[in-house]
Amino acid sequence: MPGFSPASSPGIRTYLICGCGSVGYLILEELKKEGGRLLCMDSNPERVQELREQKIEAYLRDLTDPEMLQGLNHFDIVFVVSDNHEANLAGLKTIRRVHPRVHIVARAQDPINEKLLMQEGADLVLYPQQVVAKAAIEHLQRLEKHHLSRDLYALLSSWSGVFGIVTHTNPDPDAIASAMALSEIAKHANKNLETRIFYDGIIGHQENRTLVNLLDIRMERIRPETLDECTHIALVDSKGPGTNNGLIHSMPVDIIIDHHQEDVGSLDKTQFIDIRPNLGACATILTEYLKELNIEPEQKVATALLYGIRADTKQFRRNVSKFDFEMAAFLLEYSDADLLEKIMSPQYSHETIDIIGASIRNRKTRNGYLFSNVGYVRNRDALPQAADLLINLEGISTALVYGITDEAIIMSGRNRDLRLNLGNVMSEAFSDIGDAGGHATMAAASIPLYVFTNVKEKEDLLQLVIDPVLQNFYRLVGLLEDEESEV
């Protein structure tokens, strides 16, 4: 086939390095480990002689010479990496003209050279300064993660007494799995440290109940007397004491591990903080700790963590990062696929179906925004399920489902509008009167009933106050402006 350069032997790659200065020589040393055939060319006679003395097949050639490839017909990948941009550009043109299908890696001296080399047909352009900077940052990030894991382990090793791990209110799979993993790490770090997992609210979502039951997870309801027994406290998947977790604001906590971008306020007494809003799940962070500490997770812990990552990223379709995928892949080896399938296929409660039905019946839409009042609810976990369903309706970009419990007005929102960060909007709209926040595509709010007057009937209260409460939300997303323009 014209223009095609086959390898010298079947299954063996042949590499041609054009320019064997400092960069070319480093590439040569790395390629030796690959086991292929190596060819080199350089315009410096002494350098060529040195390569030949090392038993390298080297040629004295000038990259600006149109005949530079004379006698060289068989190679798969070419590195054009001299320290002269004009020579690299000329050599690239010659190679691409003679061998249009060969793979070419070229070296640039600056971003302008990089663009020119790409235009002339380089498959990959290396800008050494940029590569070094990127490698340095990646190395520092790996080093930082390793130090975080070791710092956590050392901290747990130094403690004694009872270690209480607190999840957010009405814990979801991510929070439950993160608490399990932190407990696992604590047991490895300190055999004498008693670990207990606490939660506030209820475990209402059918998948969450199935997770706890099938994995036989021991979780305790938060009570003042049980917290008093704890010598140390950690918060997982929760941004700070007194915010959606059943603790009072003044409660000192020793550890906070979370993935929500929120203002956590002053945490001077907190000994360990790891908050990474760029990740899709808190379980991803805990999985990394296990991996960095060389702790092989128990099957139940690995299964819970894998499910936690999948659930919080909505099966890797929402707020997911490359690192979430990497940690999920790590967990696959240790998890139980059959158990995971059972957790993900639970039975729905009658109340959940009723709430989803009410959200469909009571929905109201305004310019792509959907609002639905489901009335009084016992199982607040049904609200996000209803929001997940309603956001898929045609023409809907943002869905907000709300209801009332014995203690609060609760809201669950979903968003597909790339121009809107729903977590920021809900935080700004409702944080002054309650607890609110989340991600760009999913968010929640809880407004305690003591904010309002003493209305006896809760559903009447919801009808009475919901419009004033939502006014701030309407304003932030521009719905009030739309009403004014229609008048």
N, C-alpha and C positions, 0 to 999 in steps of 0.2 A: 504494500500500500504506500503510495507516494507520501513523503513527509513523516512517515511513522518510524520511530526509532526503537526497535525491540531491545530487550535486555540481552546481554551477551550469553546468558545461560537461562533456561527456563526456571522460573521461581526465584532467581537471584537478581536483585536490583543493582543497577550501576549508577553511581553518583559522580557527577562532574562538578568540581569546585574551581571556579574561575576567580583567581585572586586569593593567594594563600598568605595574606598578612595575618594580623592578630585575630580578626573575626573568622577568616577562612580556616585558620589552623584550629581554632576551637571547634568549629563545625566538623573538621576532619577527625578530631579526637573523639567526638561524640558518635560520628558515623562508624568509626572502627568497631564500636560496641554493637552496631546493628548487624554486622557480618556480611555486608554487600561488597561489591567491587568498587574501588575508589580510583578516580582519575583526577589529576590536578593540573592546572596551568597557571603560570605566572610570568610576568615580564622581567623578573629579577633573576639573573643566572645563578647567583649564590643560593637563593632560596630554593630554586628548582633542584640544584645539586644536593642540598641538605635533605630534601624530600626523597630524592632517589637513594641516598645513603640509608634512609629509613625503610627502604624497599617499597616506596610509594611510586606508582606509575605517574610520573610528572613530566610536563611538556613546557618548553620555553615559548610562550606565545604572548602577543599583544592583543588586548581586548578590542582595540580600535582597528585591528587588521581584519578586513572582510574575509580573509582566508584562514582565520583563527581556528576553524574546525577541521582543517584539512587532516585527513587520516583518522578522525574521531567520528564514528558513525553510530555507535551503539551506547546509548545512555538513557536512563529513565527520568532522572531528576537533576536539574542544574542549579547550582548556587552561584550567582553573580555577585561577589561580595568584596571587590577591591575597595580601597579607600579613596578612589577617584570616581566622582560622579559621571564625568563625561565618558570615561572608559566603560563603566557599568552600563550606561545607556547605549553606547555603541555595541557592546557585546550582546546585550539583550536583543537588540534589533537583528543582529546577525543570527543568533540562535533561533529566534522566533521565525525568521524568514526561512531558514534551512530545515528546521524541525518544528512545524506549527503545533504539534500535539504534545510536545514534551512539557513537563511541569517545571516552571522556573520560579526560583526564590531569589529576589534581588535585594541589595542593600542600598538604603538612602541615607544621605547626610542631613537632610532637613525635610520638613513637611512638603515643600515645593517639589523637591526631587522625588519624594514618595508619589506624588500625583502624576508626574511625568512617566515614571517607571510603570505605574499601573496602566496608563494610557497606551504604552507601547507593548502591553501584553503580559506583564509579570503576574503570576498567579498569587504571589504573596510578596509583600514588601516589608523588609525589616528596617526599622529606624532604631539603631542600637540604644541611643539615649532613652527613647521611649520604652523600649523593651526592658532595659535595666531598671527604670523607674517603676514600671508596672510589676516587675518581679520583686523589687524591694518592698512595695506596698503589700503584695500578696503574702510575702514571707512574714512581714510584720503582723499582718492580720492573723495568720496561722499561729504565730508566736503568742499574740495576745490571747487568742482562744485557748491555747495550751495553758498559759499562765492563769486565766480565769478558772479553768477546771482544777488546776492544782491549788489555787487559793481557796476555792470552795472546799476541796477535800481537806486541806490543812485546817480550815476553820472548824469543820465538823469534827475533825480528829481531836481538837482541843477542848471540846465541850463535855459536859456531864449533865445528868439529870434527864429531863423530858423535853424532847424536840417536837413542837407542834407545827404542822404544815397546814396552812389555811388556804383554801381555794376561794374563788369568787362566789358570790351568792348564786344559788341554783346552778351548781357546777356542770359544765358541759364536758364532753370527752377529752378535750384538750387540757382542761384544768385537772380533771381526775387523773389522767395519764401522767401529767407533769408531777403531781403530788406523789404518785406511786414511784416514779423514777427517782425523785429527790429522796424519798424514803429508802430506796434501794442503795443509793450512793451513801447515805448516812450509815446504813448497816455495814457497808464495806469499810467505811472510814473509822467507825467507832462501835465496837461490839457492845459497849456499856451504855450507849445512848439509846434511850427508849423513844421510839418515833410513833406519833399519832397524827392522823389526817382529820381535819375539821372542815365543816361547811355550814353555811347558813342557808335558809330558804328550804327548797325541796329539790329532789331529783325526780323531775316530772316527765321529761321527754322519754318516750318509750325506748329509744335506743340507749339512752343514758342508764335507765333502770336495767336494761338487759346487760349492758356492759358491766355494771356493778355486780349483778347477780351471777353472771356466768364466770366472771373472773374472781368472784368471792372477795371483793374489795371491802375492807373494813373502814368505814367512815363514820365519824361522830358528829352530831349536831353541836354547834358552838354554844357553850354555856359559860357564864362568868366563872363558875367554880372550876370548870375543867381548864380554862385558860390560865387560871391562877396556879394550876399545877405545873404549867410549862415553864421551864427555865430559859427556853429560847423559842422564837417564833419566826416562821418563814411564810411569805406570801408567794403563791405561784399563779400566773395568769391573771394578776390583779395589780393595779398600779400603786396602791398605797393604803395604809390603814384608814378605815372609815369610809372607803369608797367601794361600794358594791362587794363587801366581804364580811360584814357582821362584826368587824372590829370598831372600836371607837377611834376617833381621829388622833387622840393623844397616846394611843397604844404603841409602845416602842416595838419595832420589829427588827430582826437581825439580818434577814435575807429577803430580797425582792427579785424575782425572776419573771419577766413579762415581755410581751411583744406588741404592746399598744403604745402609740405615740401620744402621751398625755403629760400634762404638768403634774408631777407627783408632789410638788411642794418641798418643804424642808425635810430631809431625811438624814440629819447629821449623825444620828445614833445608829443608823443602819450600817452594818459591817460589810455587807456584800450586796451589790446592785448590778444586775445584768438586764438591761432593757434594750431590745432590738426590734424596732418597728418595721424594719425591712423584711422580716420573716413572716411567713403565713401562720405559724403556730408556735406556741410556747413549748410544745412537745419536741419541736426541732432542736431547741436550745438544750433541753435535758438530754436528748439523744446524743448530741455532740459531747456533752460532759462524759457520758458513759463511754463513748468511743475514745475520747482523749485520755481517759483514765484507764483504758484497757479493761473495763468491767464488762464482762459478757452478760447482757441482760437476761433475766429469767424469761421464760416463754410468755407468761402472762403480762409481764411488764412490757416486753417488746410488742406484743399484740395490741395492748392498750395504747402505746405510743404511736404505733403505725395508724391505728384507727383515729387517734387524736389529730394527727397531721392531716389525714384524709378528710375528716369531718370539718376541721376549721378552714380548710382550703376548698371545701365543697368538691371533693374528689379531684383535687389539683386543678380546679377551674377558677379559683377566686383568691386574690392576694397571695399567689404562690410565687416562691423564689426558686432559683436553681438549687440553693442549699436545702430547701425543703425536700426536693426530689432526691438529693444525695443522701440525706439522713433516712428517708423512707426506704431507699434501696439498701442501706446498711441494715435496717431492721428486718427486712424480708427473710433473711437467713434464720433469724431467731423466733419469728412469730408463727402463730398457728393459723393457717389459711382457713381451715374448717370453722374454727372458733370465730374468726373475723367475719365469716359469712353469716353465722348465726346472729352475731351482734347487729349486723347491718340489715337483718330481715326480721325485725320484731313485729309483734302485733300492735295495732293502734288501739288506744283506749277510746271509749265512747265519747268522752269529753273532748278529746283532740279532734275527732271527726265533727262534733257539734260546733266547735270553735272555727274550724276551717270552713264549715258550711255557713256560719254566721258572717265570716269575713267576706265570703263570696256574695251573699245576699245584701249585705249592708255597704258594699263598696260604692264610693263616689269618686269621680275623676275630674281633674281640672288641668288642662294643658299638659297631659302626660304624667301628672302626679295622681296617684291613687291613695285615698284615705278610707279606712274601714274601722268602724267601731264594733267590737265583738261583745261589749257589755261586761258583765261580771265573769271572772275566770278564777278557777282554782289552780289549774295547771298552766302557768305562764309560759312554759316551754312550747305550748301549742302556737303561740303568737309568731315566733320566727318561722315555724313551719308554714303558717298561713302566708306570711310575707314572701317566703321562698316560692310559693305557688303563684301568688298574685303578680309578682314581678315578671312572670312569663307571659302575661296577657298582652295581646297585640296592642301597640300604641302606648304602652306604659313604660316610662323610664325610671320612675321612683315610686315605691310602694311603702306606705306607713300604716301599720296595723296597731290599734291600741285598745286597751281594756282596763278594767279596774279590779284590784284584789282587795283583801281586807285592810291592806296597809298603804297601797300606792296606786297611782295611775301608771301603767307600764306601756311602753311603746317598742315596737320592733320595726326597723326599716331596712329596705333593700334598694340598691341603686345600680342602674346601668348607664347613666349619663356621665360620659367622660369629663364633662366640664364641672361636675359637682363632686365635692368630697363630703359625703353624707355624714361621716363621723364628725368632721369639723363643724358642719351646719348644726347638727343636733346638740353638740357640746355648747356652741354659742347660744342656741335658742333656749336650752333648758337647764344649763348648769347652775344658773343663779337660783333656781327653785328646786333643783333635784340633782340627780347623778345622770350624766349623759356622755356619750362618746362612741368611738369605734373606728372603723376603717372607711376608706372611700366608698366601698360597695356595700357595706353592712354596718349597722349601728343600732344602738338601743338607748332608751332613757327610762328612768324611774323617778316619779315625782311623789313624795310622801303626802298622804292625805292631810297631815296636820298643817300643811301650807294653806288649806282652804277652810271655809267656815264649817260649822258643825251641822251639816246636812245629814239626816238620818238614813235616807235611802241612797245607797252607793251608786246605783245606776242613774238615779236622778242627778246626783252630784256630777257624774261623768258627763251627762248631757248638758249640765249647766255650765261647767267650767272648760270643756274641751275646746270650744271656739276661741275664747280668750288665750288659752294656753298655746294654741297652734298659731296665733297671730304672729308671733316672733318668727316661727318657722316659715310661714307664708311670706313674710317680709324678706327673709334672707334668700329665699329661692326665687323671688320676683313675682310671686302670685298676686300680691297686693297691687303691684304696678299694673299687672294685666287687668285687674278689676277696674282700676282708675281709668285706664285707657278705653275701657268699654263703655264707661258712663258718658 
